[in-house]
Amino acid sequence: QLQLVESGGGLVQAGGSLSLSCAVSGYTFSKNGMGWFRQAPGKEREFVAAIGWSGVTTLYTDSVKGRFTISRDKGKNTAFLQMNSLKSEDTAVYYCAARPPGGYSGTRYASDYSFWGQGTQVTVSS
């Protein structure tokens, strides 16, 4: 069983930056794909970014391409989401997720992920 804990959320003005972290514990893992998702009030959870176990392959939803960067530090079992040029529409609760053993790639489908963090609030004021 994995435990995921997000941190780094907060309030920022439009155009600003935030860096989210996702610390993973429970067992030694490195070959799990990781993803970030978000859920705004009244909306369904949506895919934001994903990264494969090697850290080389990444995926982004179109609305964040060029502004957000996903990365991971396998040695520290941590994933990151650097968010720049934030917009009011980025306001949401952000969740990190890990795929089960054998799920090496990052995908855009929430159903592919078995482990989820509790979420961290990101609020962008315009």
GIDAFEN-V92498 format. One record per backbone hydrogen bond with DSSP energy under -0.5 kcal/mol. NH is the residue of the N-H (numbers start at 1). CO is the residue of the C=O. If there is no record, write none. Layout:
BEGIN
nh=NH co=CO
nh=NH co=CO
END
This chain:
BEGIN
nh=3 co=25
nh=5 co=23
nh=7 co=21
nh=10 co=121
nh=12 co=123
nh=14 co=125
nh=15 co=86
nh=16 co=13
nh=18 co=83
nh=20 co=81
nh=21 co=7
nh=22 co=79
nh=23 co=5
nh=24 co=77
nh=25 co=3
nh=33 co=103
nh=34 co=51
nh=35 co=97
nh=36 co=49
nh=37 co=95
nh=38 co=46
nh=39 co=93
nh=43 co=40
nh=46 co=38
nh=48 co=36
nh=49 co=36
nh=50 co=59
nh=51 co=34
nh=52 co=57
nh=53 co=104
nh=55 co=52
nh=59 co=50
nh=61 co=48
nh=64 co=61
nh=65 co=61
nh=65 co=62
nh=67 co=64
nh=68 co=64
nh=69 co=82
nh=71 co=80
nh=73 co=78
nh=74 co=72
nh=76 co=73
nh=77 co=74
nh=78 co=73
nh=79 co=22
nh=80 co=71
nh=81 co=20
nh=82 co=69
nh=83 co=18
nh=83 co=81
nh=84 co=67
nh=84 co=82
nh=85 co=15
nh=86 co=16
nh=90 co=87
nh=91 co=88
nh=92 co=122
nh=93 co=39
nh=94 co=92
nh=94 co=120
nh=95 co=37
nh=97 co=35
nh=98 co=115
nh=99 co=33
nh=100 co=112
nh=103 co=100
nh=104 co=102
nh=110 co=108
nh=112 co=109
nh=113 co=110
nh=114 co=98
nh=115 co=98
nh=117 co=96
nh=120 co=94
nh=122 co=92
nh=123 co=10
nh=125 co=12
nh=125 co=123
END
